[in-house]
Amino acid sequence: MIWTTLGFFALTALMIWFHLRGSGAPARPSASVARPTFPCPRCGAKVTVNSTFCPSCGVPQSAFEVVSALEVTGPEVVGGVPKAAVRADMCVGCGTCVASCPEEGALVMRGKLAVVIDALCKGHGECVRGCPVSAISVTTGAAVNRVRVPLIDANFETNVPGLYIVGELGGRGLIKNAINEGKMASEHVYKALEGTEAPTSSEPFVDVAIVGSGPAGLSAGLEAMRRHLSVVVIEQGSLSDTVRKYPRHKLLLAEPVAVPLYGDLWIADASKESLLQVWETIVANTGLPVRTGERVTAVTREGAFLRVETSLGSQLARKVVLALGRRGTPRKLGVPGEEMDKVFYDIVEMEAFAGKHVLIVGGGDSAIESVLGLVNQPDTTVTLSYRGKAWDRVKERNREKLQKVIDAGKVTSLLESSVREIRADVAVIEVDGETTILPNDFVVIRIGGDAPFAMLERLGVRIVEKELPTGAKAG
Ligand SMILES: Cc1cc2nc3c(=O)[nH]c(=O)nc-3n(C[C@H](O)[C@H](O)[C@H](O)COP(=O)(O)OP(=O)(O)OC[C@H]3O[C@@H](n4cnc5c(N)ncnc54)[C@H](O)[C@@H]3O)c2cc1C
């Protein structure tokens, strides 16, 4: 036994010696191969290709995937048949794309991930519009996607000096990205103001005004506060309105993310309620000034300041961070009850409406597309209310599909009707001068609104087309 063990060790030692010595070739002095590097777009330090973080400033390099993508101006190179592509690291598994896809079976859920079946995908792009986290794009088989994004630099500053854009509005979705970008923008605001003399004005002003109180805006506000800048956050709805309006309760935070003045944000039960509660507590504890119910309509240059025009007046600021998200400002009906949680201006998850009484309001393509998605939900009662006489503002394809579902009795169409009031369990509608009361769980109002890019263009921000590798995405 002893000899067997000794023999085994001797053999192993011999093998290790041969391995270390090489295959018999004469030993060469070892030359260390220099791995290629590139300058960090933010601080200029050398970053090794494929590194996740900058070794100097610590910023995740993914933060610059849109910023550093090439701007394109020429016609799109068509490389083949258009197909949807789902970005696996962005997909939150909500299934909205599956519900919005007009091709049966072209998009399927595999576990928590949406998967495109190439042979069935016709590249309609409904899934791109439906995806709440911008994880899908349509590509033509070429190695790149074309995306329309506001032009920003590595500090998230636009071509309008002193005006920054962060979060989903800049082209990248997800809560963690929004938090990181908000923080980085305020860091830069601080550096830009550091050591400069504050301009004088007879009117009160702040160092930085932040527009939008989603994850990007709140993080920007907290970082500004942490750096002792005077700050105000202006929000058209209520605190973190986009997250508040998720139709479902679950959300996904893939990893903890550092929030200024708070620490690592980690939502244990992954519910939107707990995230909202965390935000509310942080705002209360830090005293971050958030003005809700005030909509920003314009930002104009005024000497050393930017003037933020709002629905309630205006605010003078040295710098402005726009964290508007992508949902824009939906037009409202202006009827009693519209402020209730059961009222939506967008549908992002069809299955949340399964088995419910849903009233859709509107006569354009977005209203019709919402109807067409909802009729496929099991046991959903769908009523469509429009004040016009006919569905004459919609695409031919949508009109035909709508007629089919109306004829099949899957939708009740109420032309020349108007919603008068929304109550907890009913909707009051006037049709032909008669008041009708419908059982109702949800109201979806799709009557247009102000898209965020339209506002940016009014502010003088350049919107450009960029090409991203097909594996990447932008909103
Ligand atoms: C249904 C759904 C599910 C999602 N699930 C997840 C998930 O599980 N995990 C994840 O990481 N991400 C998820 N996302 C995406 C995530 O919510 C967004 O990426 C994130 O909220 C973007 O943050 P933001 O601050 O850039 O914009 P938003 O959160 O959209 O905030 C923008 C804010 O600006 C306000 N605003 C807009 N215009 C004006 C104006 N003119 N004046 C004043 N205020 C204005 C809005 O009211 C809003 O409060 C989901 C999104 C949806 C819709």
The ligand as an SDF file (V2000), in Angstrom:
LIG
                    3D

 53 58  0  0  0  0  0  0  0  0999 V2000
  -44.6570   48.1660  -16.3680 C   0  0  0  0  0  0  0  0  0  0  0  0
  -43.2110   48.4210  -16.2420 C   0  0  0  0  0  0  0  0  0  0  0  0
  -42.4290   47.4960  -15.6050 C   0  0  0  0  0  0  0  0  0  0  0  0
  -41.0700   47.7260  -15.4300 C   0  0  0  0  0  0  0  0  0  0  0  0
  -40.3510   46.8140  -14.7450 N   0  0  0  0  0  0  0  0  0  0  0  0
  -39.0490   47.0740  -14.4550 C   0  0  0  0  0  0  0  0  0  0  0  0
  -38.3030   46.1890  -13.6600 C   0  0  0  0  0  0  0  0  0  0  0  0
  -38.8050   45.1700  -13.1860 O   0  0  0  0  0  0  0  0  0  0  0  0
  -36.9940   46.5050  -13.4090 N   0  0  0  0  0  0  0  0  0  0  0  0
  -36.3960   47.6400  -13.9080 C   0  0  0  0  0  0  0  0  0  0  0  0
  -35.2090   47.8770  -13.6410 O   0  0  0  0  0  0  0  0  0  0  0  0
  -37.0930   48.4930  -14.6860 N   0  0  0  0  0  0  0  0  0  0  0  0
  -38.3950   48.2470  -14.9670 C   0  0  0  0  0  0  0  0  0  0  0  0
  -39.1090   49.1190  -15.7410 N   0  0  0  0  0  0  0  0  0  0  0  0
  -38.4020   50.2770  -16.3510 C   0  0  0  0  0  0  0  0  0  0  0  0
  -38.1640   51.3710  -15.3300 C   0  0  0  0  0  0  0  0  0  0  0  0
  -39.3740   51.7000  -14.6940 O   0  0  0  0  0  0  0  0  0  0  0  0
  -37.6140   52.5850  -16.0490 C   0  0  0  0  0  0  0  0  0  0  0  0
  -36.4460   52.2290  -16.7830 O   0  0  0  0  0  0  0  0  0  0  0  0
  -37.2550   53.6710  -15.0440 C   0  0  0  0  0  0  0  0  0  0  0  0
  -38.3950   54.0490  -14.3140 O   0  0  0  0  0  0  0  0  0  0  0  0
  -36.6850   54.8910  -15.7830 C   0  0  0  0  0  0  0  0  0  0  0  0
  -36.4280   55.8740  -14.8290 O   0  0  0  0  0  0  0  0  0  0  0  0
  -36.4270   57.4210  -15.2250 P   0  0  0  0  0  0  0  0  0  0  0  0
  -36.2190   58.1530  -13.9480 O   0  0  0  0  0  0  0  0  0  0  0  0
  -35.5300   57.6420  -16.3550 O   0  0  0  0  0  0  0  0  0  0  0  0
  -37.9050   57.7130  -15.7860 O   0  0  0  0  0  0  0  0  0  0  0  0
  -39.3270   57.5230  -15.1120 P   0  0  0  0  0  0  0  0  0  0  0  0
  -39.2950   56.5250  -14.0190 O   0  0  0  0  0  0  0  0  0  0  0  0
  -40.2470   57.2990  -16.2600 O   0  0  0  0  0  0  0  0  0  0  0  0
  -39.6120   58.9170  -14.4350 O   0  0  0  0  0  0  0  0  0  0  0  0
  -39.8660   60.0680  -15.1980 C   0  0  0  0  0  0  0  0  0  0  0  0
  -40.6490   61.0340  -14.3290 C   0  0  0  0  0  0  0  0  0  0  0  0
  -40.6950   62.2830  -14.9910 O   0  0  0  0  0  0  0  0  0  0  0  0
  -41.9900   62.8270  -14.8670 C   0  0  0  0  0  0  0  0  0  0  0  0
  -42.1830   63.7630  -15.9910 N   0  0  0  0  0  0  0  0  0  0  0  0
  -42.2770   63.4640  -17.3090 C   0  0  0  0  0  0  0  0  0  0  0  0
  -42.4610   64.5840  -18.0220 N   0  0  0  0  0  0  0  0  0  0  0  0
  -42.4830   65.6230  -17.1410 C   0  0  0  0  0  0  0  0  0  0  0  0
  -42.6280   67.0270  -17.2820 C   0  0  0  0  0  0  0  0  0  0  0  0
  -42.7860   67.6050  -18.4790 N   0  0  0  0  0  0  0  0  0  0  0  0
  -42.6140   67.7980  -16.1620 N   0  0  0  0  0  0  0  0  0  0  0  0
  -42.4290   67.2250  -14.9200 C   0  0  0  0  0  0  0  0  0  0  0  0
  -42.2900   65.8870  -14.7360 N   0  0  0  0  0  0  0  0  0  0  0  0
  -42.3000   65.0980  -15.8360 C   0  0  0  0  0  0  0  0  0  0  0  0
  -42.8900   61.6020  -14.9280 C   0  0  0  0  0  0  0  0  0  0  0  0
  -44.1650   61.8670  -14.3580 O   0  0  0  0  0  0  0  0  0  0  0  0
  -42.0910   60.5880  -14.1180 C   0  0  0  0  0  0  0  0  0  0  0  0
  -42.3980   60.6050  -12.7470 O   0  0  0  0  0  0  0  0  0  0  0  0
  -40.4750   48.9080  -15.9440 C   0  0  0  0  0  0  0  0  0  0  0  0
  -41.2630   49.8580  -16.6090 C   0  0  0  0  0  0  0  0  0  0  0  0
  -42.6150   49.6230  -16.7420 C   0  0  0  0  0  0  0  0  0  0  0  0
  -43.4570   50.6690  -17.4300 C   0  0  0  0  0  0  0  0  0  0  0  0
  1  2  1  0
  2  3  1  0
  2 52  2  0
  3  4  2  0
  4  5  1  0
  4 50  1  0
  5  6  2  0
  6  7  1  0
  6 13  1  0
  7  8  2  0
  7  9  1  0
  9 10  1  0
 10 11  2  0
 10 12  1  0
 12 13  2  0
 13 14  1  0
 14 15  1  0
 14 50  1  0
 15 16  1  0
 16 17  1  0
 16 18  1  0
 18 19  1  0
 18 20  1  0
 20 21  1  0
 20 22  1  0
 22 23  1  0
 23 24  1  0
 24 25  2  0
 24 26  1  0
 24 27  1  0
 27 28  1  0
 28 29  2  0
 28 30  1  0
 28 31  1  0
 31 32  1  0
 32 33  1  0
 33 34  1  0
 33 48  1  0
 34 35  1  0
 35 36  1  0
 35 46  1  0
 36 37  1  0
 36 45  1  0
 37 38  2  0
 38 39  1  0
 39 40  1  0
 39 45  2  0
 40 41  1  0
 40 42  2  0
 42 43  1  0
 43 44  2  0
 44 45  1  0
 46 47  1  0
 46 48  1  0
 48 49  1  0
 50 51  2  0
 51 52  1  0
 52 53  1  0
M  END
$$$$
